[in-house]
Amino acid sequence: MNFMSETNLVGHKIYMQKADPRHFVGSKPEDKPIDPDNFSQVLLGAINGVNSLQQKSALLSQQMITDPDTVDPHDVTIAMAKANMALSITKSVVDRAVQAYREILSLR
Amino acid sequence: MFEASTFGRTIDILHREMDVNLLRRQIIANNIANADTPNFKRSELNFESSLKRALESEKTRKMPAFVTDKRHIPFNQPVDYRTVRPRKILDFWTTSKNNGNNVDLEQESMNLLNNELLYNMLVQSVNNQFSQVQMVLK
């Protein structure tokens, strides 16, 4: 875990005040909140989450190679398991959607 | 075939690291085998730090240098990670025994164990990458 490392425990960090969204503060720009009523946005957000899990697991295994001291083996394993699970959930959602579509088609 | 995708790239990097891992195992085994050879110096393999530098050079965007001639050298030249080769380094500076040998058996067995565990982890990672593709294709 990131917060467990000793280098992250030091204080005395001062963040710059941000008065404009284009100001660079060293962190990522905030994501737009997802509107829970908009189905396509929710779906896209979920798929983005799956994708980022996949990328994270690939990145962690790469980091395991390049600097093994900064990453714990269980982090890599858990990230891989998470990515796998997210993908299988996505797969079953897609399958169910196709199944529902077929059922609607075959209504008599 | 897959080099353009994240999948292919990750598999390629893992593959290279596994190759290097086996090579390192040979070198450590050689060190252990020669633990009592007079005047033998241990070797080690250097790969990951160069790989890291190459991977980071692809990512970082430094300030572009103002070049007026194509022979000028820019600040940041991206290094293709596929050009990184492992280097065998002979540790000839140190001596730990009276016969000129510098193999520390405990250290070498520790390195061997680390190597083995990393290999297992890499196998798991490769398996995971392929299982994800299999899952989508199923």
gemmi code that builds the backbone of each chain (N, CA, C; Angstrom):
import gemmi

chains = {
    "A": [
        ("MET", (0.843, -1.202, 0.000), (0.000, 0.000, 0.000), (0.870, 1.242, 0.000)),
        ("ASN", (0.371, 2.267, -0.634), (1.177, 3.460, -0.772), (1.355, 4.189, 0.542)),
        ("PHE", (0.277, 4.260, 1.311), (0.352, 5.082, 2.510), (1.175, 4.422, 3.601)),
        ("MET", (1.553, 3.128, 3.376), (2.328, 2.435, 4.383), (3.813, 2.767, 4.299)),
        ("SER", (4.240, 3.373, 3.198), (5.675, 3.592, 3.066), (6.102, 4.795, 3.893)),
        ("GLU", (7.325, 4.726, 4.364), (7.777, 5.722, 5.319), (7.928, 7.098, 4.693)),
        ("THR", (8.208, 7.111, 3.400), (8.436, 8.404, 2.755), (7.173, 9.231, 2.691)),
        ("ASN", (6.020, 8.563, 2.804), (4.777, 9.319, 2.720), (4.352, 9.881, 4.061)),
        ("LEU", (5.106, 9.577, 5.113), (4.677, 10.006, 6.426), (5.143, 11.412, 6.763)),
        ("VAL", (6.098, 11.938, 5.996), (6.619, 13.249, 6.337), (5.573, 14.316, 6.086)),
        ("GLY", (5.580, 15.337, 6.932), (4.603, 16.398, 6.807), (5.197, 17.594, 6.103)),
        ("HIS", (4.784, 18.774, 6.533), (5.314, 20.040, 6.028), (5.127, 20.195, 4.529)),
        ("LYS", (4.027, 19.669, 4.027), (3.769, 19.885, 2.605), (2.754, 21.000, 2.489)),
        ("ILE", (3.026, 21.926, 1.615), (2.112, 23.045, 1.432), (1.566, 22.979, 0.015)),
        ("TYR", (0.277, 22.924, -0.085), (-0.315, 22.879, -1.407), (-0.650, 24.282, -1.866)),
        ("MET", (-0.463, 24.497, -3.141), (-0.772, 25.810, -3.686), (-2.275, 25.993, -3.743)),
        ("GLN", (-2.677, 27.223, -3.565), (-4.098, 27.494, -3.675), (-4.505, 27.449, -5.137)),
        ("LYS", (-5.651, 26.864, -5.371), (-6.100, 26.691, -6.746), (-7.329, 27.544, -6.955)),
        ("ALA", (-7.226, 28.561, -7.769), (-8.352, 29.455, -7.992), (-8.994, 29.220, -9.351)),
        ("ASP", (-8.351, 28.444, -10.174), (-8.859, 28.212, -11.524), (-8.636, 26.746, -11.842)),
        ("PRO", (-9.574, 26.078, -12.489), (-9.353, 24.655, -12.775), (-8.140, 24.392, -13.653)),
        ("ARG", (-7.661, 25.444, -14.347), (-6.493, 25.207, -15.200), (-5.181, 25.358, -14.437)),
        ("HIS", (-5.266, 25.834, -13.186), (-4.035, 25.938, -12.395), (-3.479, 24.561, -12.138)),
        ("PHE", (-2.197, 24.462, -12.232), (-1.552, 23.178, -12.028), (-1.149, 23.047, -10.572)),
        ("VAL", (-1.680, 22.028, -9.896), (-1.324, 21.865, -8.487), (-0.588, 20.558, -8.267)),
        ("GLY", (-0.208, 19.915, -9.316), (0.542, 18.678, -9.150), (-0.350, 17.479, -9.004)),
        ("SER", (-1.652, 17.668, -8.988), (-2.538, 16.517, -8.923), (-3.385, 16.506, -10.189)),
        ("LYS", (-4.056, 15.417, -10.370), (-4.881, 15.278, -11.571), (-6.081, 16.209, -11.475)),
        ("PRO", (-6.577, 16.670, -12.609), (-7.802, 17.450, -12.574), (-8.950, 16.585, -12.078)),
        ("GLU", (-9.857, 17.215, -11.357), (-10.953, 16.437, -10.788), (-11.865, 15.908, -11.877)),
        ("ASP", (-12.311, 14.692, -11.678), (-13.245, 14.115, -12.645), (-14.612, 14.745, -12.454)),
        ("LYS", (-15.320, 14.800, -13.552), (-16.691, 15.292, -13.453), (-17.523, 14.262, -12.697)),
        ("PRO", (-18.368, 14.705, -11.756), (-19.210, 13.731, -11.068), (-20.189, 13.106, -12.051)),
        ("ILE", (-20.421, 11.819, -11.870), (-21.289, 11.109, -12.802), (-22.732, 11.296, -12.383)),
        ("ASP", (-23.543, 11.687, -13.330), (-24.966, 11.871, -13.085), (-25.630, 10.497, -12.953)),
        ("PRO", (-26.175, 10.177, -11.765), (-26.686, 8.821, -11.569), (-27.918, 8.516, -12.412)),
        ("ASP", (-28.568, 9.545, -12.963), (-29.767, 9.272, -13.754), (-29.457, 8.994, -15.210)),
        ("ASN", (-28.242, 9.341, -15.607), (-27.887, 9.168, -17.007), (-27.260, 7.793, -17.199)),
        ("PHE", (-28.025, 6.885, -17.805), (-27.563, 5.495, -17.866), (-26.273, 5.365, -18.660)),
        ("SER", (-26.181, 6.060, -19.793), (-24.991, 5.883, -20.632), (-23.749, 6.368, -19.899)),
        ("GLN", (-23.919, 7.458, -19.114), (-22.759, 7.952, -18.356), (-22.327, 6.949, -17.296)),
        ("VAL", (-23.340, 6.377, -16.628), (-23.026, 5.398, -15.585), (-22.286, 4.212, -16.190)),
        ("LEU", (-22.792, 3.745, -17.340), (-22.179, 2.589, -17.998), (-20.750, 2.904, -18.420)),
        ("LEU", (-20.594, 4.097, -19.033), (-19.250, 4.457, -19.487), (-18.304, 4.592, -18.306)),
        ("GLY", (-18.823, 5.168, -17.197), (-17.980, 5.307, -16.008), (-17.543, 3.954, -15.487)),
        ("ALA", (-18.491, 2.991, -15.481), (-18.150, 1.655, -14.991), (-17.100, 1.017, -15.882)),
        ("ILE", (-17.271, 1.172, -17.197), (-16.311, 0.543, -18.114), (-14.956, 1.208, -17.987)),
        ("ASN", (-14.971, 2.530, -17.776), (-13.699, 3.219, -17.540), (-13.016, 2.684, -16.302)),
        ("GLY", (-13.821, 2.418, -15.268), (-13.247, 1.860, -14.048), (-12.587, 0.522, -14.311)),
        ("VAL", (-13.260, -0.333, -15.101), (-12.687, -1.635, -15.444), (-11.366, -1.445, -16.173)),
        ("ASN", (-11.387, -0.517, -17.123), (-10.175, -0.277, -17.910), (-9.040, 0.203, -17.026)),
        ("SER", (-9.361, 1.102, -16.089), (-8.265, 1.629, -15.259), (-7.728, 0.542, -14.336)),
        ("LEU", (-8.609, -0.390, -13.926), (-8.111, -1.504, -13.109), (-7.135, -2.359, -13.902)),
        ("GLN", (-7.486, -2.593, -15.170), (-6.589, -3.388, -16.027), (-5.241, -2.698, -16.178)),
        ("GLN", (-5.314, -1.376, -16.457), (-4.064, -0.653, -16.658), (-3.237, -0.647, -15.390)),
        ("LYS", (-3.932, -0.545, -14.250), (-3.209, -0.508, -12.976), (-2.494, -1.836, -12.744)),
        ("SER", (-3.179, -2.933, -13.079), (-2.536, -4.224, -12.836), (-1.325, -4.391, -13.752)),
        ("ALA", (-1.450, -3.934, -15.009), (-0.300, -4.036, -15.920), (0.847, -3.168, -15.428)),
        ("LEU", (0.469, -1.967, -14.948), (1.499, -1.038, -14.474), (2.213, -1.595, -13.247)),
        ("LEU", (1.435, -2.234, -12.370), (2.039, -2.780, -11.150), (2.979, -3.930, -11.483)),
        ("SER", (2.589, -4.768, -12.462), (3.516, -5.867, -12.764), (4.770, -5.318, -13.427)),
        ("GLN", (4.600, -4.213, -14.163), (5.791, -3.587, -14.738), (6.681, -3.006, -13.637)),
        ("GLN", (6.016, -2.405, -12.651), (6.777, -1.806, -11.545), (7.465, -2.884, -10.716)),
        ("MET", (6.819, -4.046, -10.634), (7.428, -5.166, -9.905), (8.756, -5.540, -10.551)),
        ("ILE", (8.826, -5.383, -11.881), (10.066, -5.717, -12.568), (11.090, -4.605, -12.378)),
        ("THR", (10.653, -3.351, -12.636), (11.649, -2.287, -12.707), (12.154, -1.867, -11.334)),
        ("ASP", (11.275, -1.664, -10.361), (11.829, -1.508, -9.015), (11.023, -2.317, -8.012)),
        ("PRO", (11.513, -3.498, -7.742), (10.785, -4.436, -6.893), (10.652, -3.992, -5.444)),
        ("ASP", (11.461, -3.026, -5.017), (11.389, -2.634, -3.610), (10.209, -1.718, -3.327)),
        ("THR", (9.667, -1.095, -4.364), (8.610, -0.128, -4.121), (7.227, -0.748, -4.174)),
        ("VAL", (7.128, -2.016, -4.517), (5.800, -2.610, -4.636), (5.806, -3.958, -3.931)),
        ("ASP", (4.716, -4.232, -3.220), (4.623, -5.503, -2.504), (3.969, -6.547, -3.394)),
        ("PRO", (4.386, -7.798, -3.246), (3.818, -8.850, -4.088), (2.313, -8.982, -3.940)),
        ("HIS", (1.812, -8.804, -2.714), (0.371, -8.985, -2.556), (-0.409, -7.879, -3.256)),
        ("ASP", (0.204, -6.672, -3.339), (-0.473, -5.606, -4.086), (-0.666, -6.014, -5.537)),
        ("VAL", (0.388, -6.606, -6.100), (0.309, -7.019, -7.500), (-0.761, -8.088, -7.665)),
        ("THR", (-0.740, -9.066, -6.749), (-1.714, -10.158, -6.847), (-3.133, -9.631, -6.727)),
        ("ILE", (-3.333, -8.728, -5.758), (-4.682, -8.214, -5.546), (-5.133, -7.378, -6.737)),
        ("ALA", (-4.200, -6.599, -7.285), (-4.571, -5.786, -8.453), (-4.948, -6.687, -9.625)),
        ("MET", (-4.205, -7.781, -9.783), (-4.526, -8.692, -10.882), (-5.879, -9.347, -10.653)),
        ("ALA", (-6.141, -9.742, -9.411), (-7.431, -10.378, -9.116), (-8.576, -9.408, -9.339)),
        ("LYS", (-8.355, -8.147, -8.933), (-9.395, -7.139, -9.126), (-9.684, -6.943, -10.602)),
        ("ALA", (-8.617, -6.832, -11.391), (-8.802, -6.614, -12.823), (-9.559, -7.781, -13.435)),
        ("ASN", (-9.183, -8.982, -13.017), (-9.848, -10.173, -13.532), (-11.325, -10.175, -13.176)),
        ("MET", (-11.610, -9.840, -11.917), (-12.992, -9.887, -11.469), (-13.820, -8.821, -12.182)),
        ("ALA", (-13.242, -7.625, -12.314), (-13.986, -6.552, -12.988), (-14.305, -6.961, -14.419)),
        ("LEU", (-13.340, -7.600, -15.053), (-13.568, -8.016, -16.432), (-14.652, -9.078, -16.506)),
        ("SER", (-14.645, -10.012, -15.568), (-15.657, -11.067, -15.652), (-17.045, -10.506, -15.356)),
        ("ILE", (-17.096, -9.505, -14.455), (-18.400, -8.876, -14.199), (-18.893, -8.190, -15.464)),
        ("THR", (-17.969, -7.444, -16.109), (-18.350, -6.772, -17.353), (-18.853, -7.764, -18.384)),
        ("LYS", (-18.117, -8.867, -18.473), (-18.498, -9.898, -19.442), (-19.903, -10.417, -19.153)),
        ("SER", (-20.196, -10.655, -17.873), (-21.524, -11.217, -17.595), (-22.611, -10.179, -17.823)),
        ("VAL", (-22.283, -8.895, -17.556), (-23.288, -7.858, -17.833), (-23.595, -7.806, -19.331)),
        ("VAL", (-22.542, -7.867, -20.128), (-22.739, -7.839, -21.589), (-23.560, -9.049, -22.025)),
        ("ASP", (-23.214, -10.206, -21.477), (-23.938, -11.424, -21.845), (-25.417, -11.316, -21.489)),
        ("ARG", (-25.678, -10.786, -20.285), (-27.075, -10.657, -19.863), (-27.809, -9.672, -20.762)),
        ("ALA", (-27.132, -8.599, -21.151), (-27.785, -7.606, -22.009), (-28.154, -8.238, -23.342)),
        ("VAL", (-27.239, -9.006, -23.900), (-27.508, -9.664, -25.182), (-28.648, -10.658, -25.020)),
        ("GLN", (-28.614, -11.351, -23.886), (-29.667, -12.342, -23.615), (-31.028, -11.659, -23.518)),
        ("ALA", (-31.051, -10.516, -22.834), (-32.309, -9.786, -22.702), (-32.810, -9.326, -24.061)),
        ("TYR", (-31.886, -8.857, -24.871), (-32.258, -8.414, -26.219), (-32.867, -9.576, -27.002)),
        ("ARG", (-32.249, -10.736, -26.909), (-32.776, -11.922, -27.617), (-34.162, -12.263, -27.107)),
        ("GLU", (-34.328, -12.155, -25.805), (-35.638, -12.512, -25.249), (-36.712, -11.556, -25.728)),
        ("ILE", (-36.339, -10.285, -25.802), (-37.320, -9.303, -26.283), (-37.662, -9.602, -27.738)),
        ("LEU", (-36.667, -9.997, -28.512), (-36.915, -10.302, -29.921), (-37.868, -11.480, -30.078)),
        ("SER", (-37.735, -12.454, -29.182), (-38.507, -13.682, -29.377), (-39.839, -13.655, -28.644)),
        ("LEU", (-40.276, -12.459, -28.234), (-41.598, -12.363, -27.594), (-42.694, -12.662, -28.614)),
        ("ARG", (-43.658, -13.430, -28.215), (-44.735, -13.742, -29.162), (-46.062, -13.350, -28.533)),
    ],
    "B": [
        ("MET", (3.006, -9.293, -33.335), (1.583, -9.315, -33.651), (0.799, -8.405, -32.712)),
        ("PHE", (1.126, -8.438, -31.408), (0.349, -7.640, -30.443), (1.100, -6.410, -29.968)),
        ("GLU", (2.225, -6.102, -30.606), (3.122, -5.113, -30.007), (2.485, -3.752, -29.786)),
        ("ALA", (1.453, -3.447, -30.574), (0.884, -2.101, -30.454), (-0.028, -1.960, -29.247)),
        ("SER", (-0.442, -3.062, -28.651), (-1.416, -2.973, -27.567), (-0.735, -3.038, -26.209)),
        ("THR", (-1.495, -2.652, -25.189), (-0.961, -2.746, -23.827), (-0.661, -4.196, -23.477)),
        ("PHE", (-1.561, -5.065, -23.948), (-1.381, -6.495, -23.680), (-0.034, -6.976, -24.220)),
        ("GLY", (0.202, -6.698, -25.509), (1.429, -7.188, -26.129), (2.661, -6.613, -25.469)),
        ("ARG", (2.562, -5.335, -25.108), (3.713, -4.674, -24.489), (4.018, -5.300, -23.131)),
        ("THR", (2.952, -5.490, -22.341), (3.165, -6.076, -21.014), (3.735, -7.485, -21.137)),
        ("ILE", (3.164, -8.261, -22.059), (3.656, -9.622, -22.236), (5.119, -9.601, -22.664)),
        ("ASP", (5.444, -8.662, -23.540), (6.817, -8.588, -24.026), (7.785, -8.252, -22.890)),
        ("ILE", (7.396, -7.266, -22.078), (8.269, -6.885, -20.962), (8.417, -8.056, -19.990)),
        ("LEU", (7.296, -8.729, -19.705), (7.357, -9.863, -18.774), (8.247, -10.971, -19.343)),
        ("HIS", (8.103, -11.190, -20.637), (8.913, -12.216, -21.296), (10.402, -11.903, -21.161)),
        ("ARG", (10.742, -10.662, -21.445), (12.153, -10.281, -21.347), (12.676, -10.470, -19.931)),
        ("GLU", (11.852, -10.036, -18.978), (12.292, -10.151, -17.589), (12.462, -11.616, -17.201)),
        ("MET", (11.606, -12.482, -17.709), (11.741, -13.900, -17.372), (13.009, -14.473, -17.980)),
        ("ASP", (13.329, -14.060, -19.199), (14.601, -14.486, -19.803), (15.773, -14.086, -18.917)),
        ("VAL", (15.746, -12.819, -18.513), (16.833, -12.302, -17.681), (16.885, -13.040, -16.351)),
        ("ASN", (15.692, -13.394, -15.854), (15.612, -14.099, -14.578), (16.325, -15.445, -14.659)),
        ("LEU", (16.091, -16.163, -15.755), (16.752, -17.459, -15.905), (18.264, -17.278, -16.014)),
        ("LEU", (18.639, -16.242, -16.761), (20.068, -15.971, -16.921), (20.705, -15.667, -15.573)),
        ("ARG", (19.974, -14.900, -14.764), (20.494, -14.537, -13.450), (20.623, -15.765, -12.576)),
        ("ARG", (19.664, -16.673, -12.731), (19.753, -17.905, -11.940), (21.024, -18.669, -12.283)),
        ("GLN", (21.338, -18.715, -13.579), (22.571, -19.403, -13.979), (23.787, -18.754, -13.338)),
        ("ILE", (23.769, -17.427, -13.348), (24.939, -16.717, -12.817), (25.079, -16.944, -11.323)),
        ("ILE", (23.941, -16.917, -10.611), (24.002, -17.144, -9.168), (24.453, -18.576, -8.888)),
        ("ALA", (23.944, -19.516, -9.692), (24.367, -20.907, -9.502), (25.858, -21.047, -9.725)),
        ("ASN", (26.353, -20.334, -10.710), (27.791, -20.360, -10.968), (28.564, -19.782, -9.795)),
        ("ASN", (28.044, -18.695, -9.217), (28.699, -18.106, -8.045), (28.752, -19.106, -6.902)),
        ("ILE", (27.604, -19.773, -6.663), (27.548, -20.711, -5.540), (28.486, -21.888, -5.799)),
        ("ALA", (28.504, -22.340, -7.045), (29.358, -23.492, -7.363), (30.817, -23.169, -7.147)),
        ("ASN", (31.173, -21.913, -7.336), (32.571, -21.523, -7.189), (32.851, -20.866, -5.846)),
        ("ALA", (32.038, -21.168, -4.857), (32.186, -20.500, -3.561), (33.536, -20.769, -2.921)),
        ("ASP", (34.179, -21.878, -3.293), (35.473, -22.205, -2.681), (36.618, -22.138, -3.670)),
        ("THR", (36.360, -21.667, -4.862), (37.430, -21.581, -5.850), (38.351, -20.420, -5.512)),
        ("PRO", (39.652, -20.658, -5.417), (40.552, -19.544, -5.124), (40.524, -18.497, -6.233)),
        ("ASN", (40.541, -17.250, -5.812), (40.605, -16.109, -6.717), (39.413, -15.986, -7.649)),
        ("PHE", (38.313, -16.633, -7.299), (37.095, -16.454, -8.091), (36.369, -15.206, -7.616)),
        ("LYS", (35.875, -14.450, -8.549), (35.075, -13.275, -8.183), (33.648, -13.472, -8.673)),
        ("ARG", (32.716, -13.063, -7.823), (31.316, -13.269, -8.174), (30.862, -12.293, -9.264)),
        ("SER", (29.834, -12.703, -9.989), (29.264, -11.834, -11.012), (27.822, -11.534, -10.667)),
        ("GLU", (27.330, -10.477, -11.232), (25.897, -10.238, -11.133), (25.387, -9.686, -12.445)),
        ("LEU", (24.064, -9.690, -12.558), (23.453, -9.298, -13.814), (22.730, -7.985, -13.608)),
        ("ASN", (22.905, -7.090, -14.532), (22.300, -5.775, -14.437), (21.341, -5.599, -15.594)),
        ("PHE", (20.064, -5.448, -15.284), (19.109, -5.281, -16.371), (17.980, -4.319, -16.002)),
        ("GLU", (17.445, -4.491, -14.793), (16.203, -3.801, -14.472), (16.373, -2.294, -14.438)),
        ("SER", (17.522, -1.832, -13.977), (17.673, -0.376, -13.882), (17.723, 0.242, -15.270)),
        ("SER", (18.368, -0.455, -16.216), (18.374, 0.078, -17.585), (16.989, 0.030, -18.191)),
        ("LEU", (16.260, -1.054, -17.868), (14.886, -1.176, -18.366), (14.025, -0.038, -17.834)),
        ("LYS", (14.227, 0.244, -16.542), (13.449, 1.319, -15.929), (13.747, 2.650, -16.608)),
        ("ARG", (15.029, 2.884, -16.856), (15.401, 4.148, -17.484), (14.786, 4.249, -18.884)),
        ("ALA", (14.801, 3.124, -19.601), (14.236, 3.145, -20.953), (12.738, 3.395, -20.913)),
        ("LEU", (12.054, 2.728, -19.977), (10.602, 2.897, -19.899), (10.245, 4.309, -19.487)),
        ("GLU", (11.062, 4.880, -18.600), (10.760, 6.244, -18.170), (11.079, 7.256, -19.257)),
        ("SER", (12.096, 6.967, -20.056), (12.442, 7.913, -21.114), (11.347, 7.970, -22.170)),
        ("GLU", (10.548, 6.889, -22.278), (9.436, 6.947, -23.220), (8.315, 7.823, -22.684)),
        ("LYS", (8.238, 7.904, -21.346), (7.115, 8.613, -20.744), (7.380, 10.102, -20.581)),
        ("THR", (8.552, 10.434, -20.044), (8.783, 11.813, -19.644), (8.912, 12.727, -20.855)),
        ("ARG", (8.320, 13.873, -20.716), (8.485, 14.888, -21.741), (9.327, 15.989, -21.138)),
        ("LYS", (10.553, 16.102, -21.584), (11.364, 17.196, -21.081), (11.258, 18.351, -22.056)),
        ("MET", (11.805, 19.447, -21.609), (11.767, 20.617, -22.457), (12.509, 20.314, -23.759)),
        ("PRO", (11.909, 20.580, -24.897), (12.608, 20.269, -26.139), (13.816, 21.183, -26.321)),
        ("ALA", (14.900, 20.611, -26.737), (16.097, 21.405, -26.934), (16.006, 22.148, -28.266)),
        ("PHE", (16.583, 23.311, -28.288), (16.594, 24.086, -29.524), (17.762, 23.595, -30.365)),
        ("VAL", (17.483, 22.823, -31.375), (18.565, 22.273, -32.187), (18.521, 22.926, -33.563)),
        ("THR", (19.669, 23.302, -34.033), (19.745, 23.906, -35.351), (20.445, 22.988, -36.337)),
        ("ASP", (20.917, 21.880, -35.817), (21.627, 20.955, -36.694), (21.186, 19.568, -36.298)),
        ("LYS", (21.073, 18.672, -37.229), (20.548, 17.359, -36.870), (21.556, 16.540, -36.082)),
        ("ARG", (22.789, 17.010, -35.990), (23.760, 16.288, -35.177), (23.771, 16.756, -33.727)),
        ("HIS", (22.994, 17.818, -33.424), (22.898, 18.249, -32.031), (22.182, 17.192, -31.208)),
        ("ILE", (22.556, 17.113, -29.950), (21.971, 16.084, -29.093), (20.876, 16.702, -28.237)),
        ("PRO", (19.628, 16.262, -28.369), (18.553, 16.810, -27.523), (18.674, 16.304, -26.094)),
        ("PHE", (17.909, 16.957, -25.175), (18.014, 16.613, -23.751), (17.558, 15.188, -23.497)),
        ("ASN", (16.367, 14.887, -24.009), (15.773, 13.594, -23.678), (15.611, 12.788, -24.947)),
        ("GLN", (16.375, 11.749, -25.058), (16.206, 10.866, -26.198), (15.468, 9.628, -25.735)),
        ("PRO", (14.269, 9.376, -26.276), (13.566, 8.171, -25.852), (14.335, 6.915, -26.272)),
        ("VAL", (14.447, 5.998, -25.316), (15.154, 4.744, -25.574), (14.104, 3.658, -25.719)),
        ("ASP", (14.168, 2.905, -26.765), (13.247, 1.790, -26.939), (13.632, 0.700, -25.942)),
        ("TYR", (12.622, 0.243, -25.157), (12.970, -0.754, -24.133), (13.427, -2.067, -24.751)),
        ("ARG", (13.112, -2.277, -26.026), (13.522, -3.535, -26.662), (15.010, -3.568, -26.961)),
        ("THR", (15.649, -2.387, -26.886), (17.083, -2.385, -27.154), (17.898, -2.639, -25.895)),
        ("VAL", (17.216, -2.710, -24.738), (17.950, -2.888, -23.483), (18.433, -4.330, -23.378)),
        ("ARG", (19.702, -4.473, -23.111), (20.275, -5.815, -22.978), (20.809, -6.008, -21.564)),
        ("PRO", (20.726, -7.226, -21.036), (21.317, -7.468, -19.713), (22.838, -7.391, -19.775)),
        ("ARG", (23.418, -6.927, -18.680), (24.883, -6.828, -18.615), (25.388, -7.632, -17.437)),
        ("LYS", (26.374, -8.432, -17.695), (26.981, -9.215, -16.630), (28.122, -8.406, -16.044)),
        ("ILE", (28.087, -8.243, -14.728), (29.091, -7.401, -14.082), (29.934, -8.260, -13.161)),
        ("LEU", (31.228, -8.174, -13.304), (32.132, -8.923, -12.431), (32.489, -8.037, -11.252)),
        ("ASP", (32.233, -8.543, -10.058), (32.477, -7.763, -8.853), (33.924, -7.981, -8.428)),
        ("PHE", (34.838, -7.269, -9.088), (36.253, -7.575, -8.857), (36.891, -6.695, -7.799)),
        ("TRP", (36.132, -5.773, -7.203), (36.751, -4.850, -6.260), (36.905, -5.457, -4.872)),
        ("THR", (36.010, -6.379, -4.519), (35.993, -6.812, -3.131), (36.638, -8.180, -2.960)),
        ("THR", (37.027, -8.451, -1.721), (37.556, -9.760, -1.354), (37.001, -10.068, 0.023)),
        ("SER", (36.471, -11.259, 0.233), (35.958, -11.554, 1.563), (36.613, -12.763, 2.189)),
        ("LYS", (37.382, -13.499, 1.430), (38.065, -14.648, 2.026), (39.555, -14.527, 1.743)),
        ("ASN", (40.309, -15.348, 2.454), (41.756, -15.260, 2.310), (42.241, -15.756, 0.961)),
        ("ASN", (41.420, -16.589, 0.285), (41.881, -17.108, -0.998), (41.462, -16.216, -2.177)),
        ("GLY", (41.094, -14.977, -1.880), (40.772, -14.064, -2.967), (39.374, -14.211, -3.504)),
        ("ASN", (38.592, -15.056, -2.870), (37.218, -15.286, -3.313), (36.301, -14.270, -2.632)),
        ("ASN", (35.246, -13.859, -3.296), (34.338, -12.928, -2.622), (32.888, -13.387, -2.672)),
        ("VAL", (32.653, -14.669, -2.748), (31.286, -15.183, -2.755), (30.793, -15.332, -1.317)),
        ("ASP", (29.692, -14.694, -1.030), (29.053, -14.882, 0.273), (27.882, -15.838, 0.068)),
        ("LEU", (27.995, -17.012, 0.655), (27.023, -18.067, 0.361), (25.609, -17.670, 0.768)),
        ("GLU", (25.494, -17.019, 1.934), (24.155, -16.627, 2.397), (23.543, -15.611, 1.441)),
        ("GLN", (24.369, -14.653, 1.071), (23.877, -13.619, 0.158), (23.419, -14.241, -1.162)),
        ("GLU", (24.219, -15.161, -1.658), (23.870, -15.771, -2.941), (22.595, -16.596, -2.828)),
        ("SER", (22.449, -17.323, -1.718), (21.211, -18.120, -1.600), (20.002, -17.211, -1.459)),
        ("MET", (20.206, -16.085, -0.782), (19.119, -15.108, -0.676), (18.737, -14.593, -2.061)),
        ("ASN", (19.745, -14.257, -2.852), (19.479, -13.771, -4.214), (18.758, -14.824, -5.034)),
        ("LEU", (19.184, -16.078, -4.850), (18.559, -17.172, -5.588), (17.089, -17.286, -5.218)),
        ("LEU", (16.817, -17.184, -3.938), (15.428, -17.288, -3.468), (14.587, -16.138, -4.022)),
        ("ASN", (15.144, -14.929, -3.943), (14.441, -13.762, -4.477), (14.115, -13.949, -5.944)),
        ("ASN", (15.108, -14.451, -6.655), (14.964, -14.672, -8.083), (13.833, -15.651, -8.353)),
        ("GLU", (13.827, -16.720, -7.567), (12.820, -17.765, -7.733), (11.413, -17.203, -7.492)),
        ("LEU", (11.294, -16.420, -6.413), (9.981, -15.870, -6.073), (9.509, -14.892, -7.141)),
        ("LEU", (10.454, -14.108, -7.633), (10.078, -13.158, -8.685), (9.616, -13.915, -9.922)),
        ("TYR", (10.274, -15.014, -10.219), (9.879, -15.803, -11.381), (8.455, -16.320, -11.213)),
        ("ASN", (8.147, -16.827, -10.025), (6.780, -17.297, -9.777), (5.769, -16.187, -9.992)),
        ("MET", (6.126, -15.007, -9.486), (5.231, -13.869, -9.616), (5.032, -13.509, -11.084)),
        ("LEU", (6.109, -13.581, -11.844), (6.018, -13.244, -13.268), (5.138, -14.243, -13.997)),
        ("VAL", (5.284, -15.520, -13.636), (4.446, -16.546, -14.253), (2.983, -16.256, -13.978)),
        ("GLN", (2.714, -15.881, -12.730), (1.343, -15.565, -12.354), (0.816, -14.382, -13.171)),
        ("SER", (1.674, -13.405, -13.341), (1.270, -12.206, -14.066), (0.968, -12.532, -15.527)),
        ("VAL", (1.831, -13.338, -16.140), (1.607, -13.721, -17.536), (0.310, -14.502, -17.651)),
        ("ASN", (0.104, -15.437, -16.721), (-1.131, -16.220, -16.711), (-2.340, -15.315, -16.650)),
        ("ASN", (-2.242, -14.313, -15.767), (-3.361, -13.400, -15.587), (-3.649, -12.636, -16.870)),
        ("GLN", (-2.585, -12.148, -17.520), (-2.774, -11.404, -18.767), (-3.496, -12.262, -19.796)),
        ("PHE", (-3.066, -13.518, -19.931), (-3.686, -14.365, -20.943), (-5.101, -14.750, -20.542)),
        ("SER", (-5.315, -14.958, -19.245), (-6.653, -15.388, -18.840), (-7.675, -14.292, -19.104)),
        ("GLN", (-7.221, -13.024, -19.022), (-8.163, -11.944, -19.311), (-8.579, -11.963, -20.767)),
        ("VAL", (-7.611, -12.189, -21.641), (-7.956, -12.242, -23.066), (-8.850, -13.442, -23.338)),
        ("GLN", (-8.526, -14.559, -22.707), (-9.349, -15.757, -22.880), (-10.776, -15.491, -22.447)),
        ("MET", (-10.903, -14.748, -21.343), (-12.234, -14.476, -20.809), (-13.065, -13.687, -21.799)),
        ("VAL", (-12.433, -12.700, -22.428), (-13.168, -11.886, -23.397), (-13.539, -12.714, -24.616)),
        ("LEU", (-12.648, -13.599, -25.010), (-12.898, -14.361, -26.233), (-13.882, -15.493, -26.022)),
        ("LYS", (-14.084, -15.878, -24.777), (-14.900, -17.076, -24.535), (-16.353, -16.839, -24.923)),
    ],
}
model = gemmi.Model(1)
for chain_id, residues in chains.items():
    chain = gemmi.Chain(chain_id)
    for i, (resn, *xyz) in enumerate(residues, 1):
        res = gemmi.Residue()
        res.name, res.seqid = resn, gemmi.SeqId(i, " ")
        for name, pos in zip(("N", "CA", "C"), xyz):
            atom = gemmi.Atom()
            atom.name, atom.element = name, gemmi.Element(name[0])
            atom.pos, atom.b_iso = gemmi.Position(*pos), 0.0
            res.add_atom(atom)
        chain.add_residue(res)
    model.add_chain(chain)
structure = gemmi.Structure()
structure.add_model(model)
structure.setup_entities()
